[in-house]
C-alpha cells in the first residue's frame, strides 16, 4: 500500500511574506516597465540592445493606440466646443438679423409715408383753393353707397356737404356729413356719386358715375358719344365744369369700351385712379376753385 505524503505547510507567516513579495514585485514592475520603455525610446537607435528592440516593438502598438485614442478624444472635444460656439454665434446672428429686418421694415414704412405726404403736399401747393388735410380712420359698405370716414388734422367749422375730397392719386369723392373733427365721405365709386370728366388724350367729354358694385371698385362713364374717340387705357380727369372739382385731377382709367351699333352713346367702364383699400390721407377742398380765364385774357 502506497504511503501518502502530507502537504508541506509553510504557516501563516510565510503566506504573508509571499503577499508582500508579490506586491513588491508588482510595484517594481510598474516602475521599471515605463522606465525601460522610456529609456529604450530615448536612446540612439544605433546603441539599442536586443532587449531595447524587444521593448520598443512591444511598446509601439500600445503607444500608437494611446496616441490615436488621445487624438480622437481631443478632436471630439474640440468639435463639441466648436459646435457650442457656432450655435451661440448663430443665435446671436439670428437675433441681430431679426432686429435689422424689423428696423428695415420700419424704415421702409416711414419712407413710404414720407413719399405719400410729399405727393400730398405737392398737390396741396398746386391747388389754388383752401384745403384741409385729414386722416382715414374707418370704412363701411352697405347696399346703397360706400362711405369712408376721415378725421381732420385741425378743427374746421366750414366742412359742409358735397365738398371735393382728393388724394395724391386723384379724386376720392365728396363729403357727406360732418360731426366735430370727423367727416364721412362718399366715394366716387358709390352709386350716388358723379363727376364731370374729359379724356385727357382727346378732350372727349363724359360723366363718371359709381356703379356701387359690392365686389369691386368700379365706375361707368355716361354721355360719351359714339363719335368720340376713347380707348382702353385713356386717363379721365376732372373737367372743372361747374367749378366743383379743381380742373385736371385724375378720376380713373378706361378699362372697357363697348361700341354699340345703335344709340347715341358708347358704354365705357373705368377703374378709379385711387386705390381705396390703401387710402390713408386726403385733402378736403373747402373753397370753390377759381374760374379759368379765357384764352384771350391769358394771352394778354
Backbone torsions as a table, in degrees:
resi	resn	phi	psi	omega
1	UNK	NA	125.8	-175.8
2	UNK	-71.0	141.6	179.9
3	UNK	-84.3	143.3	180.0
4	UNK	-93.8	133.7	-179.6
5	UNK	-92.1	126.6	-180.0
6	UNK	-72.8	139.1	179.6
7	UNK	-63.7	146.7	-178.7
8	UNK	-81.0	123.0	-176.5
9	UNK	-108.2	118.8	-176.8
10	UNK	-83.4	-23.2	-179.2
11	UNK	98.5	163.2	-178.0
12	UNK	-63.9	-31.5	-179.5
13	UNK	-65.5	-39.6	179.9
14	UNK	-65.4	-37.5	179.4
15	UNK	-64.0	-40.4	178.4
16	UNK	-64.0	-41.6	-179.5
17	UNK	-65.0	-37.3	178.9
18	UNK	-64.1	-39.6	177.9
19	UNK	-64.7	-37.9	178.7
20	UNK	-65.1	-44.6	178.7
21	UNK	-61.6	-39.2	-179.4
22	UNK	-64.5	-44.2	179.5
23	UNK	-64.1	-38.1	-179.8
24	UNK	-65.2	-42.0	-180.0
25	UNK	-64.3	-40.6	-179.7
26	UNK	-64.1	-44.1	178.7
27	UNK	-64.2	-41.0	-179.5
28	UNK	-63.6	-42.1	178.2
29	UNK	-67.4	-38.4	179.7
30	UNK	-62.5	-31.1	177.7
31	UNK	-86.3	-36.2	-173.3
32	UNK	-77.3	-39.0	-175.3
33	UNK	-62.1	-50.3	176.7
34	UNK	-61.1	-34.9	179.5
35	UNK	-63.2	-44.9	-179.7
36	UNK	-67.8	-38.6	175.7
37	UNK	-60.2	-45.0	-179.8
38	UNK	-66.7	-41.6	-179.8
39	UNK	-63.4	-42.8	-178.4
40	UNK	-68.1	-33.3	-178.6
41	UNK	-74.2	-33.5	-175.2
42	UNK	-85.2	-17.5	-177.8
43	UNK	-74.6	156.2	175.5
44	UNK	-64.8	129.3	-178.5
45	UNK	-55.1	-27.5	179.9
46	UNK	-70.4	-22.9	-177.9
47	UNK	-99.1	1.9	-178.8
48	UNK	-67.4	138.5	175.9
49	UNK	-90.6	177.5	177.9
50	UNK	-61.8	-39.0	179.6
51	UNK	-65.4	-38.5	179.0
52	UNK	-63.7	-40.8	-179.5
53	UNK	-66.9	-36.2	177.1
54	UNK	-64.4	-43.5	180.0
55	UNK	-63.1	-42.3	-179.4
56	UNK	-65.5	-41.8	179.6
57	UNK	-64.8	-32.3	177.1
58	UNK	-75.1	-39.1	-174.8
59	UNK	-77.2	-26.4	-173.9
60	UNK	-58.6	-50.8	179.2
61	UNK	-61.9	-37.1	-179.9
62	UNK	-65.7	-43.7	178.4
63	UNK	-63.0	-41.0	180.0
64	UNK	-64.5	-42.6	179.0
65	UNK	-64.7	-42.7	179.8
66	UNK	-65.0	-42.1	179.6
67	UNK	-65.1	-42.1	178.8
68	UNK	-62.6	-44.3	178.4
69	UNK	-63.0	-41.1	179.6
70	UNK	-64.6	-43.1	178.1
71	UNK	-63.3	-42.0	178.7
72	UNK	-61.5	-45.2	178.8
73	UNK	-64.5	-39.2	179.4
74	UNK	-65.2	-44.9	178.7
75	UNK	-64.2	-40.8	179.2
76	UNK	-62.0	-44.6	179.2
77	UNK	-66.5	-40.0	177.7
78	UNK	-63.4	-42.2	177.9
79	UNK	-63.2	-38.9	179.4
80	UNK	-63.7	-46.4	179.2
81	UNK	-63.5	-39.4	179.4
82	UNK	-63.8	-44.0	-179.9
83	UNK	-65.2	-37.5	177.1
84	UNK	-62.6	-44.2	178.8
85	UNK	-64.6	-42.0	179.6
86	UNK	-62.9	-41.9	179.6
87	UNK	-62.4	-44.7	178.3
88	UNK	-65.1	-40.0	178.9
89	UNK	-65.9	-39.8	177.1
90	UNK	-63.3	-39.6	178.8
91	UNK	-64.3	-41.8	178.3
92	UNK	-64.8	-43.3	-180.0
93	UNK	-66.1	-38.9	178.2
94	UNK	-63.1	-42.0	178.3
95	UNK	-64.6	-41.5	178.9
96	UNK	-65.9	-40.6	178.9
97	UNK	-63.5	-40.8	178.8
98	UNK	-62.7	-41.5	178.1
99	UNK	-65.0	-41.6	-179.8
100	UNK	-66.1	-39.6	178.2
101	UNK	-63.7	-41.6	178.3
102	UNK	-64.2	-39.3	178.4
103	UNK	-66.0	-41.4	178.2
104	UNK	-62.9	-41.7	178.9
105	UNK	-60.8	-43.3	178.8
106	UNK	-65.5	-40.9	179.1
107	UNK	-65.0	-40.3	178.1
108	UNK	-64.7	-38.7	177.9
109	UNK	-65.1	-41.3	178.2
110	UNK	-66.0	-39.1	178.8
111	UNK	-63.9	-42.5	178.1
112	UNK	-64.8	-40.6	178.1
113	UNK	-64.3	-43.4	177.5
114	UNK	-62.3	-37.8	178.5
115	UNK	-64.2	-44.0	178.7
116	UNK	-63.9	-43.6	-178.1
117	UNK	-67.5	-34.7	176.6
118	UNK	-65.1	-42.2	178.3
119	UNK	-64.8	-40.7	178.7
120	UNK	-65.6	-37.5	177.7
121	UNK	-66.2	-40.3	176.4
122	UNK	-61.3	-42.1	177.6
123	UNK	-63.6	-42.1	-179.3
124	UNK	-61.6	-41.4	-179.1
125	UNK	-72.1	-26.6	-179.3
126	UNK	-79.7	-21.6	-179.7
127	UNK	-81.3	134.8	178.6
128	UNK	-97.4	44.1	179.8
129	UNK	-138.5	168.2	174.7
130	UNK	-83.6	134.5	-178.8
131	UNK	-133.7	158.5	175.0
132	UNK	-126.6	128.1	178.5
133	UNK	-83.8	152.3	-177.8
134	UNK	-149.0	158.3	-179.5
135	UNK	-112.2	134.3	179.1
136	UNK	-71.5	128.5	-177.8
137	UNK	-122.6	-11.4	-180.0
138	UNK	-172.4	157.7	179.1
139	UNK	-137.5	151.6	176.6
140	UNK	-149.3	156.1	-178.6
141	UNK	-137.2	135.7	170.5
142	UNK	-137.7	-170.4	-172.9
143	UNK	-73.8	-13.1	-171.2
144	UNK	-112.2	-42.0	-179.9
145	UNK	-156.1	163.8	178.7
146	UNK	-110.5	136.9	-177.1
147	UNK	-127.4	134.6	172.5
148	UNK	-112.9	134.5	-177.1
149	UNK	-101.7	132.4	-179.2
150	UNK	-126.4	156.9	175.4
151	UNK	-118.7	135.1	-175.8
152	UNK	-76.4	150.6	178.1
153	UNK	-83.7	-5.0	174.8
154	UNK	-155.6	162.9	-179.8
155	UNK	-69.5	132.9	179.5
156	UNK	-143.0	116.2	-178.2
157	UNK	-88.6	-11.4	-176.1
158	UNK	-96.0	21.9	176.7
159	UNK	-85.7	98.2	177.3
160	UNK	-98.5	-159.4	179.3
161	UNK	-95.1	159.2	174.9
162	UNK	63.9	30.1	175.2
163	UNK	-92.8	142.0	-179.9
164	UNK	-63.4	139.7	175.4
165	UNK	-121.8	125.0	-174.3
166	UNK	-124.0	159.0	169.1
167	UNK	-129.8	178.5	-180.0
168	UNK	-64.7	-22.9	-179.1
169	UNK	-89.3	-23.5	-179.6
170	UNK	155.8	-155.0	-176.0
171	UNK	-75.0	129.5	176.7
172	UNK	-94.2	-46.8	-178.1
173	UNK	162.0	-146.1	179.3
174	UNK	-135.8	155.2	177.8
175	UNK	-68.7	145.0	-179.8
176	UNK	-108.8	-51.7	176.4
177	UNK	-159.0	161.1	-178.4
178	UNK	-138.0	154.0	176.5
179	UNK	-149.8	107.1	-176.2
180	UNK	67.2	-125.5	179.7
181	UNK	-98.4	13.7	179.9
182	UNK	-111.4	132.9	-177.2
183	UNK	-130.3	133.8	172.8
184	UNK	-93.3	136.6	-174.9
185	UNK	-120.4	131.3	173.0
186	UNK	-88.5	120.6	-176.3
187	UNK	-72.2	157.4	-179.3
188	UNK	-66.5	-17.0	179.9
189	UNK	-89.2	-4.2	177.8
190	UNK	-69.7	150.4	-177.9
191	UNK	-63.3	-24.8	-179.8
192	UNK	-93.5	7.5	-178.0
193	UNK	-98.2	153.3	177.3
194	UNK	-159.0	141.4	-178.2
195	UNK	-138.8	132.0	175.6
196	UNK	-79.1	129.3	-172.6
197	UNK	-134.3	167.2	169.9
198	UNK	-133.3	152.5	173.8
199	UNK	-76.7	120.7	-174.6
200	UNK	-60.0	-34.4	-174.7
201	UNK	-76.2	-40.3	-172.3
202	UNK	-116.7	-16.8	-177.7
203	UNK	83.3	6.4	178.0
204	UNK	-63.8	142.9	-175.6
205	UNK	-95.2	155.6	176.3
206	UNK	-168.9	178.1	-179.6
207	UNK	-134.1	112.5	-178.0
208	UNK	-82.8	128.5	177.0
209	UNK	-129.8	138.5	179.0
210	UNK	-67.5	144.3	178.7
211	UNK	-83.6	-20.5	-177.1
212	UNK	69.5	17.6	179.8
213	UNK	-65.0	126.2	-177.7
214	UNK	-72.9	-22.6	-173.5
215	UNK	-90.6	-14.2	-177.8
216	UNK	-161.0	163.0	175.2
217	UNK	-89.8	114.9	-178.7
218	UNK	-152.7	159.7	178.8
219	UNK	-137.7	162.8	171.7
220	UNK	-122.9	159.0	-179.2
221	UNK	-113.5	122.6	179.8
222	UNK	-100.4	157.2	172.6
223	UNK	65.3	29.8	171.3
224	UNK	-90.7	114.0	-175.1
225	UNK	-69.6	155.0	-178.2
226	UNK	-63.7	-26.4	-179.0
227	UNK	-84.3	-11.4	-179.6
228	UNK	-73.7	140.1	179.1
229	UNK	-87.2	116.2	178.6
230	UNK	-149.5	136.5	-175.7
231	UNK	-135.0	162.9	175.4
232	UNK	-61.6	131.8	-178.5
233	UNK	100.4	-11.7	177.9
234	UNK	-66.0	142.2	178.3
235	UNK	-93.9	131.7	176.1
236	UNK	-103.1	132.5	-179.4
237	UNK	-126.7	160.9	179.4
238	UNK	-64.5	141.0	-177.0
239	UNK	-85.5	-21.4	-175.9
240	UNK	83.5	-0.4	179.5
241	UNK	-65.3	134.2	-178.5
242	UNK	80.6	-2.5	178.4
243	UNK	52.8	36.9	177.5
244	UNK	-90.4	-56.9	175.2
245	UNK	-101.1	143.8	171.9
246	UNK	-57.4	147.9	-175.4
247	UNK	-75.5	143.2	172.5
248	UNK	84.3	13.7	178.5
249	UNK	-85.6	129.3	-179.8
250	UNK	-59.7	138.0	178.2
251	UNK	-112.4	-43.8	-179.3
252	UNK	-177.3	177.4	-179.7
253	UNK	-120.6	135.3	-178.1
254	UNK	-67.1	128.5	179.3
255	UNK	-110.8	-22.1	-178.8
256	UNK	-156.3	138.5	176.9
257	UNK	-127.7	121.8	178.7
258	UNK	-112.1	109.2	179.5
259	UNK	-92.2	113.4	-177.7
260	UNK	-83.4	154.6	177.4
261	UNK	-82.4	-8.8	179.9
262	UNK	-141.4	167.0	179.4
263	UNK	90.7	176.8	-175.9
264	UNK	-95.7	-33.8	-169.5
265	UNK	-111.1	156.8	171.9
266	UNK	-90.3	160.2	176.0
267	UNK	-105.6	118.2	-173.2
268	UNK	-126.6	138.4	177.6
269	UNK	-119.1	145.5	-171.2
270	UNK	-134.1	141.2	169.2
271	UNK	-95.3	130.7	-177.6
272	UNK	-61.9	150.6	-179.7
273	UNK	-72.0	-24.4	-176.5
274	UNK	-96.1	134.4	172.9
275	UNK	-87.7	96.9	-173.9
276	UNK	-67.3	-22.5	179.2
277	UNK	-70.1	-18.7	-179.0
278	UNK	-119.3	13.4	-177.8
279	UNK	-69.9	130.4	-177.9
280	UNK	-129.0	-37.0	-179.7
281	UNK	-129.0	144.8	179.1
282	UNK	-139.4	166.3	172.5
283	UNK	-120.3	133.6	176.7
284	UNK	-106.1	120.8	-179.6
285	UNK	-80.9	117.5	-174.3
286	UNK	-100.3	-11.9	178.1
287	UNK	-125.7	158.8	-178.6
288	UNK	-71.6	133.7	177.1
289	UNK	-59.6	145.3	179.4
290	UNK	-64.9	150.9	-179.4
291	UNK	-74.6	136.4	-179.2
292	UNK	-69.6	134.4	177.6
293	UNK	-73.6	144.2	178.3
294	UNK	-63.6	155.5	-176.7
295	UNK	-56.6	-36.2	-179.5
296	UNK	-64.3	-42.0	179.7
297	UNK	-67.0	-36.1	179.4
298	UNK	-66.0	-35.6	-179.2
299	UNK	-71.0	-29.3	178.8
300	UNK	-72.2	NA	NA
